[in-house]
Amino acid sequence: MYSSPIIDSMDASLALMEYTSCVEANLTQELLSTSEELEFQFNALVNAANYFENYTCSDYNLPTSPSIRNETWTYKGMNYEVGIMHERPRSMIHVLSNFVTEEECQAIDEAATTGLHAGTLAGEITPERKVMQAYIPVDWEKEAEGDIIAKLSRRLYDYVNHATGLGIREKGQEDIMSIQYAGRGTNETHPDRYVPHCDGDCDGSPYSLGARFATMIMYCTTPLKGGSTNFLNAGIHVVATKGAATFFSYIGSDDFINDNGFTRHSGCPVIEGEKKIITQFFRVGVDDDHPWDFFET
C-alpha cells in the first residue's frame, strides 16, 4: 500500500506536537508542585528562625556558632584570622578576629561625640529604640598622612573587595557609623534591640544599581550581658567580641541577584553594660557624581 512521504511527515509532526504538549503539561504541574514545596519549606524555615532568635537572645552564655572553615587574610604585613560562617553563591558571613584596634575605636568615638543622635530603623525613630548613633565622614585627603579613620576605612574596602571581587571604590559611599547601646538591666520593659531586618533587598530579586550589597560591623565595646548578632535564617549566632568584625554580603558577585533571606539579621538586646560598634555599608555603582543618596529617591 502506497504511503505519501508528506502524509507520513505530517503524522510524525502531529505526534511530536502531542508528545511535546503532554510533556509540557506534566512538567508545568511538576514545577508548580516543586515551587509550592519550596515555598512551604522556606516559610517553615522563617518560623523556626523566630524561635532561634528568642532562644539565642535569652542564653547569655551561648558561644559564637562554629565556622565552616578558617582562613587567614594577610594585609599589609598583618594576618587576620577569618571564620567562614556561611558561604552561598549569593550570601556570605565572615567573622574576623582582631580587625579593629583600640586606637581606631577611640578615634571613631571622639569623632562621633558631637554628632550623636537618637538611632533610627529604616529612617524612623521608634520608642523601643534608645540607641545613639552618629555618621562620620572619612577625610580621604588625609589618608596619605596616616589618618586613623581613613586607614581603618581603607582596610574595610580592601577586605570587601578581597571577599567579593567586585572592586568597589570609596567615592560616593555612605559615611561610616558609630552606634552605641546601653543596657538597663533585666527589668527593662522594652530593652533596645535591633529587630530582624535585611540591610539590602533579600528576596532573591535582581540587584538594583546603587543599593547596599555588603555590611561590616566592628565591635569596640562589648556588653556584660546581651548584644549578640543573629543571622536567623542561616542559623548563625555571633557573640560581640572586642576588636572583632563581622562581614556579610547579600548579592551574587557573578549574577548580581540578591540573597534570598540568609543575611536577615537582628541584634539581641543589651542587658548589662555598653555596646559600641562601628558599621559601614557598601554599594555598587556609586561615585562622586552619583552618591549613595542619589539612589534613595
Buried (B, 14 or more C-beta within 10 A) or exposed (E): EEEEEEEEEEEEEEEEEEEEEEEEEEEEEEEEEEEEEEEEEBEEBBEEBEEBBEEBBEEBEBEBBEBEEEEEBEBEEEEBBBBBBBEEEBBBBBBBBBBBBEEBBEBBBEBBEEBBEEBEEEEEEEEBBBBBBBEBEBEBEEBEEEBBBBBBBBBBBEBBBEBBEBEBEBEBBBBBBBBBBBBBEEEEEEBBBBEBEBBBBBEEEEBBEBBBBBBBBBBBBBBEBBBBBBBBBBBBBBBBBBBBBBBBBBBBBEEBBBBBBBBBBBBBBBBBBBBBBBBBBBBBBBBEEBBBEEBEE
